[in-house]
């Protein structure tokens, strides 16, 4: 069995990536008759025993374990559908929404989450057909009240968070804000200086390729707060 596509090779839908038995499919690919095929136009990325395709359009592709910011778009009998700013929709089952007993015939699910509500949720599983299951049963998950949400490229999320969370922590501390960065590129901001915090996040995204960014962003925030009389 052979590896037909290498790391960072460009593929189109239907391209065979590998026939290796020890490589499992991740996001953006599918299996058929022992072969792994691309679902998207994108680049091949090999992980620990798996392979995925990162789409060229830069939109978020869910992966198990991701913490995302999402908006409730539909409430049904026992679940919610959520928009993750992705080609794929997330599903939150009632069993993953609350650890309390819920009587589906008596309780109103909109008392938990209603259409338009924004939440922080965790991806628990992604099927080969890209059915995405979410949970709220994680300490990081919550319903988001007030604040604002901005978009950044999902590929710049690691830079905005920073090594060991240093960048986002600095933005939080200097602007007296609470900033939550979802792996899907949605960023929630609430606090005393949300405009400066949002501009700082966007500046990190724009300058993500440069060195010394953490110190430079810190100095820039200080300058902005002083100029605006908010320091």
C-alpha positions as YAML, in Angstrom:
chain: A
units: angstrom
residues:
- id: 1
  name: UNK
  ca: [0.00, 0.00, 0.00]
- id: 2
  name: UNK
  ca: [1.37, 3.42, -0.93]
- id: 3
  name: UNK
  ca: [1.14, 7.07, 0.06]
- id: 4
  name: UNK
  ca: [0.18, 8.87, -3.15]
- id: 5
  name: UNK
  ca: [0.06, 12.41, -1.76]
- id: 6
  name: UNK
  ca: [2.65, 13.95, 0.54]
- id: 7
  name: UNK
  ca: [2.43, 16.65, 3.23]
- id: 8
  name: UNK
  ca: [1.24, 19.98, 1.77]
- id: 9
  name: UNK
  ca: [0.42, 18.50, -1.64]
- id: 10
  name: UNK
  ca: [-2.54, 20.26, -3.27]
- id: 11
  name: UNK
  ca: [-5.55, 18.02, -3.92]
- id: 12
  name: UNK
  ca: [-9.02, 18.33, -5.43]
- id: 13
  name: UNK
  ca: [-12.21, 16.42, -4.54]
- id: 14
  name: UNK
  ca: [-11.86, 12.76, -5.46]
- id: 15
  name: UNK
  ca: [-8.06, 12.64, -5.42]
- id: 16
  name: UNK
  ca: [-6.65, 9.50, -3.80]
- id: 17
  name: UNK
  ca: [-4.37, 10.56, -0.96]
- id: 18
  name: UNK
  ca: [-3.18, 7.25, 0.44]
- id: 19
  name: UNK
  ca: [-3.82, 3.52, 0.42]
- id: 20
  name: UNK
  ca: [-1.91, 2.91, 3.67]
- id: 21
  name: UNK
  ca: [-3.70, 0.60, 6.11]
- id: 22
  name: UNK
  ca: [-2.23, 2.34, 9.18]
- id: 23
  name: UNK
  ca: [-3.47, 5.84, 8.26]
- id: 24
  name: UNK
  ca: [-6.95, 6.82, 9.44]
- id: 25
  name: UNK
  ca: [-9.20, 9.51, 7.92]
- id: 26
  name: UNK
  ca: [-9.60, 12.81, 9.74]
- id: 27
  name: UNK
  ca: [-11.46, 15.89, 8.49]
- id: 28
  name: UNK
  ca: [-11.90, 16.76, 4.83]
- id: 29
  name: UNK
  ca: [-11.42, 13.21, 3.57]
- id: 30
  name: UNK
  ca: [-13.44, 10.01, 3.11]
- id: 31
  name: UNK
  ca: [-12.69, 6.32, 2.66]
- id: 32
  name: UNK
  ca: [-13.78, 3.96, -0.07]
- id: 33
  name: UNK
  ca: [-12.51, 0.44, -0.80]
- id: 34
  name: UNK
  ca: [-9.48, 0.88, 1.42]
- id: 35
  name: UNK
  ca: [-8.42, 4.22, -0.07]
- id: 36
  name: UNK
  ca: [-8.60, 7.70, 1.46]
- id: 37
  name: UNK
  ca: [-9.92, 10.44, -0.85]
- id: 38
  name: UNK
  ca: [-10.04, 14.23, -0.61]
- id: 39
  name: UNK
  ca: [-13.39, 15.97, -0.07]
- id: 40
  name: UNK
  ca: [-12.08, 19.46, -0.84]
- id: 41
  name: UNK
  ca: [-9.69, 21.56, -2.85]
- id: 42
  name: UNK
  ca: [-6.92, 22.02, -0.33]
- id: 43
  name: UNK
  ca: [-3.63, 20.83, 1.09]
- id: 44
  name: UNK
  ca: [-2.79, 17.45, 2.60]
- id: 45
  name: UNK
  ca: [-1.92, 17.39, 6.30]
- id: 46
  name: UNK
  ca: [-0.66, 14.22, 8.01]
- id: 47
  name: UNK
  ca: [-1.03, 13.87, 11.76]
- id: 48
  name: UNK
  ca: [-0.30, 11.09, 14.23]
- id: 49
  name: UNK
  ca: [-1.60, 8.11, 12.31]
- id: 50
  name: UNK
  ca: [-4.19, 10.14, 10.38]
- id: 51
  name: UNK
  ca: [-4.58, 12.45, 7.40]
- id: 52
  name: UNK
  ca: [-6.82, 15.44, 6.68]
- id: 53
  name: UNK
  ca: [-7.29, 18.03, 3.96]
- id: 54
  name: UNK
  ca: [-7.16, 21.71, 4.88]
- id: 55
  name: UNK
  ca: [-9.50, 23.56, 2.49]
- id: 56
  name: UNK
  ca: [-8.09, 26.33, 0.35]
- id: 57
  name: UNK
  ca: [-10.98, 28.66, 1.19]
- id: 58
  name: UNK
  ca: [-9.77, 28.83, 4.78]
- id: 59
  name: UNK
  ca: [-13.14, 28.01, 6.34]
- id: 60
  name: UNK
  ca: [-13.22, 26.10, 9.60]
- id: 61
  name: UNK
  ca: [-13.33, 22.32, 9.44]
- id: 62
  name: UNK
  ca: [-14.37, 20.82, 12.82]
- id: 63
  name: UNK
  ca: [-12.15, 18.35, 14.64]
- id: 64
  name: UNK
  ca: [-12.83, 16.34, 17.77]
- id: 65
  name: UNK
  ca: [-11.79, 18.24, 20.89]
- id: 66
  name: UNK
  ca: [-12.11, 21.71, 19.38]
- id: 67
  name: UNK
  ca: [-13.72, 24.40, 21.52]
- id: 68
  name: UNK
  ca: [-15.80, 26.67, 19.29]
- id: 69
  name: UNK
  ca: [-18.11, 29.65, 19.47]
- id: 70
  name: UNK
  ca: [-21.43, 28.92, 17.77]
- id: 71
  name: UNK
  ca: [-24.93, 30.34, 17.32]
- id: 72
  name: UNK
  ca: [-28.14, 28.39, 17.84]
- id: 73
  name: UNK
  ca: [-30.09, 28.28, 14.57]
- id: 74
  name: UNK
  ca: [-32.81, 25.72, 15.32]
- id: 75
  name: UNK
  ca: [-34.47, 24.12, 18.34]
- id: 76
  name: UNK
  ca: [-36.16, 20.75, 17.84]
- id: 77
  name: UNK
  ca: [-37.71, 18.15, 20.14]
- id: 78
  name: UNK
  ca: [-34.50, 16.93, 21.78]
- id: 79
  name: UNK
  ca: [-31.63, 18.87, 20.24]
- id: 80
  name: UNK
  ca: [-30.29, 22.14, 18.92]
- id: 81
  name: UNK
  ca: [-28.58, 22.93, 15.62]
- id: 82
  name: UNK
  ca: [-25.72, 25.40, 15.72]
- id: 83
  name: UNK
  ca: [-23.87, 27.48, 13.14]
- id: 84
  name: UNK
  ca: [-20.10, 27.27, 13.69]
- id: 85
  name: UNK
  ca: [-19.20, 29.54, 10.73]
- id: 86
  name: UNK
  ca: [-18.25, 26.36, 8.92]
- id: 87
  name: UNK
  ca: [-19.55, 24.40, 5.93]
- id: 88
  name: UNK
  ca: [-20.75, 21.89, 8.53]
- id: 89
  name: UNK
  ca: [-23.46, 22.36, 11.14]
- id: 90
  name: UNK
  ca: [-23.12, 21.29, 14.76]
- id: 91
  name: UNK
  ca: [-25.71, 19.29, 16.70]
- id: 92
  name: UNK
  ca: [-26.19, 19.56, 20.46]
- id: 93
  name: UNK
  ca: [-28.26, 16.75, 21.96]
- id: 94
  name: UNK
  ca: [-30.19, 17.33, 25.17]
- id: 95
  name: UNK
  ca: [-28.02, 14.73, 26.94]
- id: 96
  name: UNK
  ca: [-24.98, 16.93, 26.17]
- id: 97
  name: UNK
  ca: [-26.65, 20.21, 27.08]
- id: 98
  name: UNK
  ca: [-27.35, 19.66, 30.76]
- id: 99
  name: UNK
  ca: [-26.45, 17.17, 33.46]
- id: 100
  name: UNK
  ca: [-29.91, 17.69, 34.97]
- id: 101
  name: UNK
  ca: [-32.93, 15.55, 34.14]
- id: 102
  name: UNK
  ca: [-35.02, 17.08, 31.37]
- id: 103
  name: UNK
  ca: [-38.61, 16.02, 30.68]
- id: 104
  name: UNK
  ca: [-38.94, 16.52, 26.94]
- id: 105
  name: UNK
  ca: [-42.74, 16.55, 27.18]
- id: 106
  name: UNK
  ca: [-42.86, 19.15, 29.93]
- id: 107
  name: UNK
  ca: [-39.71, 21.29, 29.72]
- id: 108
  name: UNK
  ca: [-39.18, 23.98, 27.09]
- id: 109
  name: UNK
  ca: [-35.77, 23.59, 25.47]
- id: 110
  name: UNK
  ca: [-35.67, 27.30, 24.69]
- id: 111
  name: UNK
  ca: [-35.28, 27.86, 28.44]
- id: 112
  name: UNK
  ca: [-31.81, 26.40, 27.98]
- id: 113
  name: UNK
  ca: [-30.80, 27.78, 24.59]
- id: 114
  name: UNK
  ca: [-32.93, 29.64, 22.05]
- id: 115
  name: UNK
  ca: [-32.42, 30.61, 18.42]
- id: 116
  name: UNK
  ca: [-29.86, 33.41, 18.24]
- id: 117
  name: UNK
  ca: [-28.07, 32.48, 21.47]
- id: 118
  name: UNK
  ca: [-24.29, 32.33, 21.26]
- id: 119
  name: UNK
  ca: [-22.44, 29.63, 23.15]
- id: 120
  name: UNK
  ca: [-19.00, 28.19, 23.72]
- id: 121
  name: UNK
  ca: [-19.26, 24.48, 22.92]
- id: 122
  name: UNK
  ca: [-16.88, 21.55, 22.50]
- id: 123
  name: UNK
  ca: [-16.76, 19.20, 19.52]
- id: 124
  name: UNK
  ca: [-17.11, 15.64, 20.80]
- id: 125
  name: UNK
  ca: [-17.12, 13.74, 17.52]
- id: 126
  name: UNK
  ca: [-16.94, 14.21, 13.75]
- id: 127
  name: UNK
  ca: [-18.15, 11.39, 11.52]
- id: 128
  name: UNK
  ca: [-16.75, 10.49, 8.12]
- id: 129
  name: UNK
  ca: [-19.79, 12.21, 6.60]
- id: 130
  name: UNK
  ca: [-18.98, 15.31, 8.71]
- id: 131
  name: UNK
  ca: [-21.84, 15.02, 11.19]
- id: 132
  name: UNK
  ca: [-20.59, 17.16, 14.08]
- id: 133
  name: UNK
  ca: [-21.68, 16.47, 17.67]
- id: 134
  name: UNK
  ca: [-21.24, 19.11, 20.37]
- id: 135
  name: UNK
  ca: [-21.35, 19.20, 24.15]
- id: 136
  name: UNK
  ca: [-21.82, 21.84, 26.82]
- id: 137
  name: UNK
  ca: [-20.64, 19.48, 29.56]
- id: 138
  name: UNK
  ca: [-17.16, 20.95, 29.81]
- id: 139
  name: UNK
  ca: [-15.84, 23.58, 32.19]
- id: 140
  name: UNK
  ca: [-14.96, 25.86, 29.26]
- id: 141
  name: UNK
  ca: [-18.46, 25.73, 27.78]
- id: 142
  name: UNK
  ca: [-21.05, 28.38, 28.55]
- id: 143
  name: UNK
  ca: [-23.79, 30.57, 27.15]
- id: 144
  name: UNK
  ca: [-22.41, 33.96, 26.12]
- id: 145
  name: UNK
  ca: [-24.21, 37.01, 27.46]
- id: 146
  name: UNK
  ca: [-23.65, 40.53, 26.11]
- id: 147
  name: UNK
  ca: [-20.28, 41.23, 24.51]
- id: 148
  name: UNK
  ca: [-19.45, 41.19, 20.81]
- id: 149
  name: UNK
  ca: [-18.22, 38.54, 18.38]
- id: 150
  name: UNK
  ca: [-15.65, 39.16, 15.65]
- id: 151
  name: UNK
  ca: [-14.24, 36.87, 12.96]
- id: 152
  name: UNK
  ca: [-10.64, 35.95, 12.26]
- id: 153
  name: UNK
  ca: [-9.09, 33.30, 10.05]
- id: 154
  name: UNK
  ca: [-9.21, 29.90, 11.80]
- id: 155
  name: UNK
  ca: [-5.61, 29.39, 10.68]
- id: 156
  name: UNK
  ca: [-4.53, 32.43, 12.75]
- id: 157
  name: UNK
  ca: [-6.19, 31.21, 15.96]
- id: 158
  name: UNK
  ca: [-2.97, 29.71, 17.44]
- id: 159
  name: UNK
  ca: [-1.20, 33.06, 17.00]
- id: 160
  name: UNK
  ca: [-4.04, 35.01, 18.63]
- id: 161
  name: UNK
  ca: [-4.04, 32.63, 21.58]
- id: 162
  name: UNK
  ca: [-0.25, 32.66, 21.77]
- id: 163
  name: UNK
  ca: [2.18, 30.17, 23.22]
- id: 164
  name: UNK
  ca: [0.66, 28.88, 26.46]
- id: 165
  name: UNK
  ca: [-2.06, 31.51, 26.07]
- id: 166
  name: UNK
  ca: [0.30, 34.46, 26.48]
- id: 167
  name: UNK
  ca: [-1.13, 36.66, 23.72]
- id: 168
  name: UNK
  ca: [-4.80, 36.44, 24.64]
- id: 169
  name: UNK
  ca: [-3.92, 36.75, 28.33]
- id: 170
  name: UNK
  ca: [-2.05, 39.97, 27.61]
- id: 171
  name: UNK
  ca: [-5.00, 41.39, 25.67]
- id: 172
  name: UNK
  ca: [-7.34, 40.43, 28.52]
- id: 173
  name: UNK
  ca: [-5.21, 42.04, 31.20]
- id: 174
  name: UNK
  ca: [-4.36, 45.26, 29.39]
- id: 175
  name: UNK
  ca: [-7.89, 45.99, 28.15]
- id: 176
  name: UNK
  ca: [-9.73, 44.65, 31.21]
- id: 177
  name: UNK
  ca: [-11.71, 42.41, 28.91]
- id: 178
  name: UNK
  ca: [-12.62, 38.75, 28.74]
- id: 179
  name: UNK
  ca: [-11.63, 37.40, 25.32]
- id: 180
  name: UNK
  ca: [-12.57, 33.86, 24.28]
- id: 181
  name: UNK
  ca: [-11.03, 32.57, 21.05]
- id: 182
  name: UNK
  ca: [-12.86, 29.70, 19.35]
- id: 183
  name: UNK
  ca: [-10.94, 27.25, 17.19]
- id: 184
  name: UNK
  ca: [-13.41, 28.15, 14.43]
- id: 185
  name: UNK
  ca: [-12.13, 31.73, 14.25]
- id: 186
  name: UNK
  ca: [-14.98, 33.38, 16.15]
- id: 187
  name: UNK
  ca: [-13.78, 35.57, 19.02]
- id: 188
  name: UNK
  ca: [-16.05, 36.78, 21.83]
- id: 189
  name: UNK
  ca: [-15.07, 40.00, 23.64]
- id: 190
  name: UNK
  ca: [-16.65, 41.64, 26.67]
- id: 191
  name: UNK
  ca: [-15.30, 44.12, 29.20]
- id: 192
  name: UNK
  ca: [-14.13, 47.70, 29.75]
- id: 193
  name: UNK
  ca: [-12.30, 48.34, 26.46]
- id: 194
  name: UNK
  ca: [-13.78, 45.96, 23.89]
- id: 195
  name: UNK
  ca: [-12.94, 48.14, 20.88]
- id: 196
  name: UNK
  ca: [-9.23, 48.17, 21.70]
- id: 197
  name: UNK
  ca: [-9.33, 44.45, 22.44]
- id: 198
  name: UNK
  ca: [-11.00, 43.74, 19.09]
- id: 199
  name: UNK
  ca: [-8.51, 45.91, 17.23]
- id: 200
  name: UNK
  ca: [-5.66, 44.13, 19.01]
- id: 201
  name: UNK
  ca: [-7.00, 40.74, 17.94]
- id: 202
  name: UNK
  ca: [-7.27, 41.94, 14.34]
- id: 203
  name: UNK
  ca: [-3.75, 43.36, 14.49]
- id: 204
  name: UNK
  ca: [-2.41, 40.00, 15.68]
- id: 205
  name: UNK
  ca: [-4.18, 38.32, 12.78]
- id: 206
  name: UNK
  ca: [-2.70, 40.76, 10.26]
- id: 207
  name: UNK
  ca: [0.84, 40.53, 11.66]
- id: 208
  name: UNK
  ca: [0.82, 36.85, 12.61]
- id: 209
  name: UNK
  ca: [3.81, 36.13, 10.36]
- id: 210
  name: UNK
  ca: [6.12, 38.61, 12.12]
- id: 211
  name: UNK
  ca: [8.57, 38.17, 15.00]
- id: 212
  name: UNK
  ca: [8.35, 39.87, 18.39]
- id: 213
  name: UNK
  ca: [4.60, 40.18, 18.06]
- id: 214
  name: UNK
  ca: [3.64, 39.71, 21.71]
- id: 215
  name: UNK
  ca: [5.76, 42.63, 22.93]
- id: 216
  name: UNK
  ca: [4.73, 44.81, 20.01]
- id: 217
  name: UNK
  ca: [1.02, 44.18, 20.60]
- id: 218
  name: UNK
  ca: [1.44, 44.97, 24.29]
- id: 219
  name: UNK
  ca: [3.07, 48.31, 23.47]
- id: 220
  name: UNK
  ca: [0.40, 49.07, 20.86]
- id: 221
  name: UNK
  ca: [-2.42, 48.44, 23.35]
- id: 222
  name: UNK
  ca: [-0.76, 50.74, 25.91]
- id: 223
  name: UNK
  ca: [-0.47, 53.49, 23.28]
- id: 224
  name: UNK
  ca: [-4.09, 53.12, 22.20]
- id: 225
  name: UNK
  ca: [-5.43, 53.23, 25.74]
- id: 226
  name: UNK
  ca: [-3.36, 56.33, 26.50]
- id: 227
  name: UNK
  ca: [-4.46, 58.12, 23.31]
- id: 228
  name: UNK
  ca: [-8.11, 57.35, 24.03]
- id: 229
  name: UNK
  ca: [-7.85, 58.28, 27.69]
- id: 230
  name: UNK
  ca: [-8.80, 54.78, 28.75]
- id: 231
  name: UNK
  ca: [-5.67, 53.84, 30.66]
...
